[in-house]
Amino acid sequence: MLMKSGIVDLLICPACLPEEVRLSLDVHESDEVDVIGGELRCGQCLTVYPIAGGIAILRPHQPSPVPGTNSKYEEPEVVSSYLWSHYADLWGDSEVTRAYPEWAEQILPGTGFAVDTGCAVGRFTFELNRKFDFAVGIDSSRSLLTQARKLLLERHLNFHLKQEGHVFERRSIVLPEHWDTSRIEFIVADAQALPFRSNLFSCVASLNLVDKLPKPLVHLRELFRAAKVTEAQLLFSDPFSWSEAYAKAEDWLGGLDCGTGAGRGLDNVRAILEGQIGAISPPWTIEKGGEVWWKIRNHSNHFELIRSCFIKARR
């Protein structure tokens, strides 16, 4: 698995934010184009971010997490569930929804870079790549990204899908021939401290993520910072399943009786985008809103059906 060396020009040290400090690259192993192993170094705070197996780990204050300590999203059964949710439509599974094609339909083709925050196993990153010159997917889970990168490099992936108890079924994902995988990168990063310079992305996306973060408003501000000041698209979608397992109630963007999170999350996010809350500048113009039904599969008889409310905006 490889990390494309050219992407280093886009990166900054997430631990030094709001200052934007470029990183230097120390290559340990590479081929003619790609970095397989090495380190990214910050000359200001001296943090060293490893690149191992082609995956750069750019999380602030914990650049080299211990495998298996990053919540349920590192567990094999959860990874398998996400692979089904993202790609089961490619083999014609009648149980899956069309969530990812429906989200992709909201995005107009453009030029430049696009970023998929909370990309999990990468389906929407592949969709963005079909619309823009280059797409980057970020997630905090190395296990999820490992599967995304396998698909990126090999264009197919075999995995075990839970049927019931300890019974699993072998499944195969094969990417369509017309999907170009040469202009995609996946990076382990924190959606609340994006390791990218400002005014960079022509499109920013946050799907089913904001209610799973400790600081949802910080994530939105990071999206706005990384997006271009003009000629930028934004796709936000979330079910607003607020839980104190992920964030203190005082930091929620909805679901409360009073405070900044009073009322419905969808209404509050719209107000934030339009600059009515939080003094966002320049504000976004909301073009469309709606809902997408997304499904996660725990086993053959247990599915979670989720209504994710989306907002498409431009500035």
N, C-alpha and C positions, 0 to 999 in steps of 0.2 A: 504494500500500500504506500502511496506516494503523496507528498505535499508539493504542489506546484510552486516553484521558487519565485515566480513573478508576483505572487500574492503578498510577499513581504512588503512591497512598496505601499500596500494599503493599510498596514498594521501600525498600531500604537500600543503603548503599555497601558493595560486596563487599570493597573494599580496606581498609576499617576494621574488618572482623570480627576478634575477637568483639564489639567494640562495634557497636551498632546505630544508625547515623547516617542519618537520613532525607535524601532527596535533594530538591533544588528543581528545578522544571521551567522552562526557558526555551524558549518556543514560537517557532519561526521560520515555520512553515507549518502550517495546520490547517483543518479544516472545523468544523461546529457541535459535533461530539462527539470527533473523533479528531485526534491529533497526527501530522502527516506528516513534519515535519522540526523539529529543535531539539536541545536539550542537557539532560542531567540533571547537576546539579552537587552535589558534596559540599562543604559548608561547613567540614568539619574537615580533610580531607587535600587538598582543592582539586582532586581529580580531576574531569575533565569527561568524561562519557559521551555520545557522539553518538546522535542518532536520525536516521536517514537512510532515506528511502523507507519510513518507517513502522516500521523495525526499530531497536529500542533495543539498543545494544551495551554490555553491562554486565560485561565481563570485567575483573577486577582487574589493574592494572599494565600492561595492554595494551588500553585502551578502544577504540582505533581501529586494528584489525589491517589490514595490507596485504593486499588481495585476492590469493588464490592462495598464501598462505604458511601456511595452516592445515591441512597434511597432505593425505592422499589424499582426504579427505571433501569437498574443494572441487572435485575433478575431475569434469567432466561425465559421464563413463562411470560413475563411482561413484554420483553423484546419480541417474542413470537406473536403476541396479541397485536402489537403495533405493526408488525410486518403484514399481518392479515388485513388490518384496517387500512393501511396505505396502498396495498398492491393487489388485494384479492379480486378487484374488478378486472385486472389484466388476465386472469385465467377464467373469468366469467362466473365467479361465485355469485349466486343469486341472493345471498344473505347480506352482502355488503352494500353500502350506499355509494352514491356518486359524489361524495363530498369533495374530493380533491379536484376532479374535473369542473365541478360547479364553482369552487373558489377560483380556479384558474380562469374561468370564463369572465370573471370580473376585471381581469387585468388586461389592459391594452398593450400591444407590442410596442417596444421602445428600444433604446440603445443604452449602453453603459452597463453598470453593475446593479444587481439585485441581491437582497439578503432575506433569508427565511430564518427568523428567530424562533427557537424551540422547534427545530426541524425534525426531531426524533429520527426516524429511519429514512427520511429524505424525500418522500414523494413530492411535496410541494416545491422543493428545491429543483427537482427535475422539471417540474412544470414551469417554474420561473425561467429556467435555462432555455426553454423553447420560445420565450418572449424577449429575452435580453441577451446582451453579448457575453455576459458571465454571471453566474449565480453562486452565492456562498450560503451554505447552511450551517447554522451554529446550534449547539445543544450542550447542556451540562453533563449529559450522560455519554461516557465513552463507549459503553456497550451498544447503545443505539447507533452511534455514529460509526462504529466498526462495521455494522451490517450495511449501513448506507454506503460506506466506502467500498465494501466488497461488490456491491451492485454497480457502483461507479466504474470499477476497474474491470470486472469480469462480465458485466451485463446480465448475469444470472446468479441466483442464490437458492440453495437448498436449505430448508429449515424444518423443524418438527413442530407441528401444530397440535395443541392439546385437544383431545376428543373427550376424555372423561377420566378423572383420577390419574392413574399412571399410564394411560393409553394415549399414544401420540400417533399422528399421521404425517408422513413425509410430504412436503409441499415444495414446489419450485416456482420461483419468480423469474420471468424472462422479460427483459425490457424490450419494447418495440424497436424494430430495426431503425426507424426514422428518428429515434431520440439520440441526439448528439451528446455524448458524455465527456467531451474533451474540454468543456468550458465550465466546469463545476469544481468546487472545493468544499470540504467539510472540516470544521474546526470546533474543538471543545472550548466553549466560552460561556460567560455569564451574560444573560440577556439584560441584566441591570448594569453592566459595565462592558459595553461593546468594544472590542479591541480594534476599532476602525476609526480612521480620521473623519472629521466632520465634513458635511456637504459632499458626500461620496456617492450615495446610492440613488439610482433613478427609481427604484421601487423598494419599499420596505414592507415586510409582512410579519404579522404576529397572530398565529392561529391557535386557539385553545391553550393559551399560555398565561395570560395576565392573572387569572385567578389561582395560579399555582406558584406565584412568586412572593417572596417576603415583602417586596416594595414595588407594587404594581405601578405607581406613578413614576418612580424612577425609571422603570422599563420604558414607559411611553416617552419620557423626556429623552432617553437614549435613542429611541427610534427617530424622534424628530431631529436630534443632533446629527445623526448619521445620514439622514436623507438630504438630498439636494434642496437648496433654498427655493429654487424654482424648477419647474419641469420634473416634478416627482410625483409618484403614485404611492398610496398607502392602502393596504388591506388589513383590516383588524377584524377578528372574529373570536367570540368567546361565549360560553354558556353561563358565565358569572356564577359558578358554583363556589361561592366564598366559603372558606373554612379556616378556622384558627390553627389547623394542622400545618398550614402553609404560611399564613400571615396573621399578625395581630389585627383584631377587628378595626382598630383605629387607622390601619393602613389600607383597608378595603376601599374600593372605588364605588361601592354600592352596597345595598342590602342592610343599611342602617337607618335608624329613626332620626338621627341628628348628626351634625358634623359634616366634614367634606365628603363622606361616603353615604350621606343621606339619600334615600330614594333608590332608583334602579341604576345599575351599573351602565347599561346601554345609554341612558340619557346623560349620565355624567361623562362618559367617554366622548360622546358627541360634543358636549360643552367644552371639554378639554381641547379637542381638536380644533374647534372654532375659536379658541382663545378666550372663552368666557370664564374659564377656571384655569389658574396657573400661569397666566400671562404668556402663553405660547406665541412666539413670533419667529417667522410669519405664521399666521394661522392657516389651517387647512380648509378647503372647500369640500363639503360632503356632497358626493355625486349620487350615491345610492346606498340603500340599506336593505337588509332582508335576513333570511335565516337559511341555514344549511343543516340538514340532518346528518349527523356523524355517528358511526357505530363502532364500538370496541367489542372484541370477542374474547371472553374469558375461557370458555370451552364450548363444545358443540350445542349445549342446551342453555348457555348463559351469555346473554348479550346486554350491553348497555347502550341505549339509544339516547343521543344527546342532541338537543337543539342549540346550535351555535349561531348567535346573532352577529351578523357582519356589518361592517361599515366600509365602504370604498370612498376614498378621498384623494384629492389632488392639491398641489400648491405650486 
